[in-house]
Amino acid sequence: MTIQQLRFCENLMDGMNQTDAYMAAYPTCKSEAAARANASRLLTKDNISNKMKRLQEKVVTEKTLTWKRKREILASLISNPQTKPMEVLAALKLDNSMAGHEGPPMMSEGGLWDQIDKGEY
């Protein structure tokens, strides 16, 4: 893969349209029509499409919270003395759900969990 091809892919990932991405990566191209045609042609090449897939997967991986990280955030909320009791209970309920620890209801209909779910607590 050439440096220009890599720049083209990165420009696309940065949100540029195909024509602008091509013109930025290949500054000697002065015609938008040629840039549009060449960008379309580049995207049909295996090395370009594979690079785009890898870049997209990397973005998804970096931007997505893992299950472990979500549980760590919940644990920090639960253990923080400044967290309000209602927020602690809601975090515990969500953590239990994520951990598969949902058992029989601990309170009857209209109890504390129902109040929390309805935002009444």
C-alpha positions as CSV (number, residue, x, y, z in Angstrom):
1,M,0.0,0.0,0.0
2,T,1.3,3.4,-0.9
3,I,1.5,6.4,1.4
4,Q,-1.2,8.1,-0.7
5,Q,-3.5,5.1,-0.5
6,L,-3.1,5.0,3.3
7,R,-3.8,8.8,3.5
8,F,-6.9,8.2,1.3
9,C,-8.2,5.6,3.8
10,E,-7.4,7.7,6.8
11,N,-9.1,10.7,5.2
12,L,-12.2,8.6,4.7
13,M,-12.1,7.5,8.3
14,D,-11.8,11.1,9.3
15,G,-15.2,11.8,7.6
16,M,-14.2,13.2,4.3
17,N,-16.2,12.1,1.2
18,Q,-14.5,10.0,-1.4
19,T,-13.7,12.9,-3.7
20,D,-12.2,15.1,-1.0
21,A,-10.3,12.2,0.5
22,Y,-8.7,11.4,-2.8
23,M,-7.8,15.1,-3.6
24,A,-6.2,15.5,-0.1
25,A,-4.2,12.3,-0.5
26,Y,-3.3,13.0,-4.1
27,P,-2.7,16.8,-4.3
28,T,-1.6,16.7,-7.9
29,C,-5.1,15.7,-8.9
30,K,-6.9,18.9,-9.8
31,S,-10.1,17.7,-11.3
32,E,-13.0,16.7,-9.0
33,A,-14.4,14.4,-11.8
34,A,-11.0,12.5,-12.0
35,A,-10.8,12.4,-8.2
36,R,-14.3,10.9,-8.0
37,A,-13.6,8.3,-10.6
38,N,-10.2,7.4,-9.1
39,A,-11.6,7.2,-5.6
40,S,-14.3,4.8,-6.7
41,R,-11.6,2.7,-8.5
42,L,-9.4,2.7,-5.4
43,L,-12.2,1.4,-3.2
44,T,-12.6,-1.7,-5.5
45,K,-9.0,-2.7,-4.7
46,D,-8.6,-5.5,-2.2
47,N,-5.8,-3.9,-0.3
48,I,-7.8,-0.7,0.1
49,S,-11.1,-2.4,1.2
50,N,-9.1,-4.6,3.6
51,K,-7.4,-1.6,5.1
52,M,-10.8,0.2,5.5
53,K,-12.2,-2.8,7.3
54,R,-9.3,-3.0,9.7
55,L,-9.5,0.8,10.4
56,Q,-13.3,0.5,11.0
57,E,-12.8,-2.5,13.4
58,K,-10.1,-0.6,15.3
59,V,-12.5,2.4,15.7
60,V,-15.3,0.1,17.0
61,T,-12.9,-1.6,19.4
62,E,-11.5,1.7,20.7
63,K,-14.9,3.4,21.1
64,T,-16.8,0.5,22.6
65,L,-16.8,-0.1,26.3
66,T,-16.0,-3.7,27.1
67,W,-18.3,-5.7,29.5
68,K,-15.4,-5.6,32.0
69,R,-15.1,-1.9,31.8
70,K,-18.8,-1.3,32.3
71,R,-18.8,-3.5,35.4
72,E,-15.8,-1.5,36.7
73,I,-17.7,1.7,36.2
74,L,-20.7,0.3,38.1
75,A,-18.4,-0.9,40.9
76,S,-16.9,2.5,41.3
77,L,-20.4,4.1,41.5
78,I,-21.5,1.5,44.0
79,S,-18.4,2.0,46.2
80,N,-18.3,5.8,46.0
81,P,-19.7,7.3,49.3
82,Q,-21.0,10.3,47.4
83,T,-23.3,8.2,45.2
84,K,-27.0,8.6,46.2
85,P,-28.7,5.5,47.6
86,M,-31.1,5.3,44.7
87,E,-28.2,5.4,42.2
88,V,-26.4,2.7,44.2
89,L,-29.4,0.5,44.0
90,A,-29.9,1.1,40.3
91,A,-26.2,0.4,39.7
92,L,-26.4,-2.8,41.8
93,K,-29.5,-3.9,39.8
94,L,-27.8,-3.3,36.5
95,D,-24.6,-5.0,37.7
96,N,-26.6,-8.0,38.9
97,S,-28.3,-8.2,35.5
98,M,-24.9,-8.0,33.7
99,A,-23.4,-10.7,35.9
100,G,-26.5,-13.0,35.5
101,H,-27.4,-12.8,39.2
102,E,-31.0,-12.0,38.7
103,G,-33.1,-14.2,41.0
104,P,-36.6,-14.0,42.3
105,P,-37.8,-10.5,43.0
106,M,-36.6,-9.3,46.4
107,M,-39.6,-7.0,47.0
108,S,-43.3,-7.3,46.2
109,E,-45.2,-5.5,43.4
110,G,-44.9,-1.7,44.0
111,G,-41.8,-2.2,46.2
112,L,-38.5,-0.4,46.1
113,W,-37.3,-1.9,42.7
114,D,-40.6,-0.8,41.0
115,Q,-40.2,2.6,42.5
116,I,-36.6,2.9,41.2
117,D,-37.7,1.6,37.7
118,K,-40.4,4.3,37.6
119,G,-38.1,7.0,38.9
120,E,-40.4,7.5,42.0
121,Y,-37.7,6.8,44.6
